[in-house]
Amino acid sequence: MASWLDARARRGSWLVRIEDLDTPRVVPGAADAMLATLAAFGMESGEPVLYQSTRRQAYREALSALAEAGLAYRCTCSRGERAGPRCRCRDHPRPAGGEAAWRLKLDDTPITFEDAIQGPQCYLPAQIGDPVLFRKDGIAAYQLAVVVDDAFQGITDVVRGADLLESTAWQVAIGRALGLAEPRWAHVPVLTEPGGAQLAKSR
C-alpha cells in the first residue's frame, strides 16, 4: 500500500513483480489470486507484470559478470559450518564441480546509503556477511534477482518495510558491483501487534 500511494503522489508508475523463482514452493494459482486481490482494491501494475521465472538467463549473466571480475566466489558451507557472517570459502576457494552457492565478495568498506524515511544508513560487511547470489540448487537468490530486475525495469523508487533495511544494504552492494543505477530508498515502519511483535502478513 505504501509503495502504491508513494507512486501516485509522485505521479509515477507502480509496478508488480511476481517472485516465482523458488519453483518447489510456488503454489499454483497464487499469483493470479494476488493480482485479482490487488485489482479489487484498484491497485494494478502500470506495466505488464514481470515474472522472475522468465528472467533466469539475466541472473546467470549477472553472476558471470561478477565472477569474471573476481567479485563472486563459490561457497560449499552449510549453515552449521559457518562460524560467523563470513565463511572460510571466500579465502579458500572451493574446487569446481559439485553443489555450491555463490556469494558476493564484499570488501571491508562500510555500505552506506540514504533512506528517505529512516535517514542515513551504514552497515559493516564483517557484521552482515557476504550475500548469496545463487543458491546451491542453482536458483538465483532474491538479493541478486531483485537488483537485476530493478535495473531492467528502470525502477527509480523502492518503498517497503523497515524490516528489509539489511537486505537493502546487500542490494546496494550488489548493484554497485554491477555498476547499476541506484534507486531512491524509503523504508516505512512495520505494523506491530500490541506486544511489539511484527504483524504477520496473514493477519
C-alpha positions as CSV (number, residue, x, y, z in Angstrom):
1,M,0.0,0.0,0.0
2,A,2.8,2.4,0.9
3,S,4.6,1.9,-2.4
4,W,1.3,2.4,-4.3
5,L,0.5,5.6,-2.5
6,D,4.0,6.9,-3.0
7,A,3.9,6.2,-6.7
8,R,0.5,8.0,-7.0
9,A,1.8,11.0,-5.1
10,R,4.8,11.3,-7.4
11,R,2.7,10.7,-10.5
12,G,4.8,7.7,-11.2
13,S,4.1,4.2,-12.4
14,W,3.6,1.4,-9.8
15,L,4.9,-2.0,-10.9
16,V,4.1,-5.5,-9.8
17,R,6.7,-8.3,-9.9
18,I,6.0,-12.0,-9.2
19,E,8.9,-13.6,-7.4
20,D,8.4,-17.2,-8.6
21,L,12.0,-18.4,-8.8
22,D,11.7,-20.9,-6.0
23,T,9.8,-23.4,-8.1
24,P,9.2,-26.1,-5.4
25,R,7.4,-23.5,-3.3
26,V,5.3,-21.9,-6.0
27,V,1.6,-22.5,-5.3
28,P,-0.5,-22.9,-8.5
29,G,-2.9,-20.0,-8.9
30,A,-1.4,-18.0,-6.0
31,A,-0.1,-15.3,-8.3
32,D,-3.4,-14.9,-10.1
33,A,-5.2,-14.7,-6.8
34,M,-2.9,-12.0,-5.5
35,L,-3.2,-9.9,-8.7
36,A,-7.0,-10.2,-8.5
37,T,-7.0,-9.1,-4.9
38,L,-4.9,-6.0,-5.8
39,A,-7.1,-5.2,-8.7
40,A,-10.2,-5.4,-6.4
41,F,-8.7,-2.5,-4.4
42,G,-7.8,-0.5,-7.5
43,M,-4.1,-1.4,-7.4
44,E,-2.9,-2.5,-10.8
45,S,0.6,-2.6,-12.3
46,G,1.4,0.3,-14.6
47,E,3.3,-2.1,-16.9
48,P,2.9,-5.8,-17.7
49,V,3.6,-7.9,-14.6
50,L,7.1,-9.3,-14.6
51,Y,7.6,-12.9,-13.6
52,Q,11.1,-13.7,-12.4
53,S,10.9,-17.2,-13.7
54,T,11.2,-15.7,-17.2
55,R,14.5,-13.9,-16.3
56,R,16.8,-16.8,-15.3
57,Q,19.3,-16.1,-18.1
58,A,19.6,-12.4,-17.0
59,Y,20.5,-13.6,-13.5
60,R,23.1,-16.1,-14.8
61,E,24.7,-13.3,-16.9
62,A,24.9,-11.0,-13.8
63,L,26.6,-13.8,-11.8
64,S,29.1,-14.4,-14.6
65,A,30.0,-10.8,-14.7
66,L,30.6,-10.7,-11.0
67,A,32.6,-13.9,-11.1
68,E,34.8,-12.8,-14.0
69,A,35.5,-9.6,-12.1
70,G,36.6,-11.6,-9.1
71,L,33.7,-10.3,-7.0
72,A,31.9,-13.6,-6.5
73,Y,33.0,-16.9,-5.0
74,R,31.7,-20.5,-4.6
75,C,30.5,-21.4,-1.1
76,T,30.0,-25.0,0.0
77,C,29.4,-24.3,3.7
78,S,26.2,-25.4,5.4
79,R,24.7,-23.0,7.9
80,G,26.1,-25.1,10.7
81,E,29.6,-24.9,9.2
82,R,29.7,-21.1,9.1
83,A,31.3,-19.8,12.3
84,G,30.3,-16.2,11.6
85,P,28.9,-13.9,9.0
86,R,31.8,-14.7,6.7
87,C,32.7,-18.3,5.7
88,R,36.0,-19.9,5.0
89,C,35.2,-20.3,1.3
90,R,36.0,-16.6,0.5
91,D,39.6,-17.1,1.4
92,H,40.0,-20.8,0.5
93,P,38.4,-21.2,-3.0
94,R,36.3,-24.3,-3.5
95,P,37.1,-26.5,-6.5
96,A,34.8,-26.6,-9.4
97,G,32.1,-29.3,-9.5
98,G,29.5,-30.4,-7.0
99,E,26.9,-28.3,-5.4
100,A,27.8,-24.8,-4.2
101,A,26.2,-21.5,-3.6
102,W,27.7,-18.3,-5.0
103,R,28.3,-15.3,-2.8
104,L,29.3,-11.7,-3.4
105,K,32.8,-11.0,-2.0
106,L,32.5,-7.8,-0.1
107,D,35.5,-5.8,1.0
108,D,35.6,-4.0,4.4
109,T,34.2,-0.7,3.1
110,P,31.0,0.2,5.0
111,I,27.9,0.0,2.9
112,T,26.2,3.4,3.2
113,F,23.0,4.7,1.7
114,E,20.4,7.4,2.4
115,D,16.8,6.3,3.2
116,A,14.1,8.9,2.6
117,I,12.3,7.9,5.8
118,Q,14.9,6.2,8.1
119,G,17.8,8.6,7.3
120,P,21.5,7.7,6.7
121,Q,22.2,4.0,6.9
122,C,25.6,2.3,7.5
123,Y,26.2,-1.5,7.5
124,L,29.6,-3.2,8.1
125,P,30.3,-6.1,5.8
126,A,32.0,-8.1,8.5
127,Q,28.8,-8.0,10.5
128,I,26.2,-8.7,7.8
129,G,28.3,-11.1,5.8
130,D,28.5,-11.8,2.1
131,P,25.1,-12.0,0.4
132,V,24.1,-15.2,-1.5
133,L,23.8,-14.6,-5.3
134,F,22.9,-18.1,-6.3
135,R,21.7,-21.0,-4.1
136,K,23.2,-24.5,-4.1
137,D,20.3,-25.8,-6.1
138,G,21.1,-23.4,-8.9
139,I,18.3,-20.9,-8.3
140,A,19.1,-17.2,-8.3
141,A,18.9,-15.7,-4.8
142,Y,16.3,-12.9,-4.1
143,Q,19.1,-10.3,-3.5
144,L,20.6,-10.7,-6.9
145,A,17.3,-11.2,-8.8
146,V,15.7,-8.1,-7.4
147,V,18.7,-5.9,-8.2
148,V,18.9,-7.1,-11.8
149,D,15.2,-6.7,-12.3
150,D,15.1,-3.2,-10.7
151,A,17.7,-2.1,-13.3
152,F,15.9,-3.9,-16.1
153,Q,12.6,-2.2,-15.3
154,G,14.1,1.2,-14.7
155,I,12.9,1.3,-11.1
156,T,13.6,4.8,-9.6
157,D,11.9,4.4,-6.2
158,V,11.7,1.4,-3.8
159,V,9.2,1.7,-0.9
160,R,8.9,-1.2,1.6
161,G,9.1,-2.2,5.2
162,A,11.9,-1.2,7.5
163,D,12.4,-4.9,8.3
164,L,14.2,-5.1,5.0
165,L,16.9,-2.5,5.6
166,E,19.7,-5.1,6.0
167,S,18.6,-6.7,2.7
168,T,18.8,-3.2,1.1
169,A,22.4,-3.0,2.2
170,W,23.2,-6.2,0.4
171,Q,21.3,-5.0,-2.7
172,V,23.1,-1.7,-2.7
173,A,26.4,-3.6,-2.7
174,I,25.3,-5.9,-5.5
175,G,24.1,-3.0,-7.6
176,R,27.3,-1.1,-7.2
177,A,29.4,-4.1,-8.0
178,L,27.4,-4.5,-11.2
179,G,27.6,-0.7,-12.0
180,L,23.8,-0.3,-11.9
181,A,21.8,2.9,-11.2
182,E,20.7,3.1,-7.6
183,P,17.0,3.8,-6.8
184,R,15.7,6.1,-4.1
185,W,15.1,4.1,-0.9
186,A,12.2,4.6,1.5
187,H,11.5,2.1,4.3
188,V,8.3,2.6,6.2
189,P,7.8,1.4,9.8
190,V,6.3,-2.1,10.0
191,L,2.9,-2.8,11.7
192,T,3.2,-4.5,15.1
193,E,0.9,-6.3,17.5
194,P,0.2,-4.8,21.0
195,G,3.1,-6.8,22.4
196,G,5.5,-5.4,19.8
197,A,5.9,-8.4,17.6
198,Q,5.7,-7.7,13.8
199,L,2.2,-8.2,12.5
200,A,2.1,-11.3,10.3
201,K,1.1,-10.9,6.6
202,S,-1.7,-13.3,7.1
203,R,-3.5,-11.2,9.7
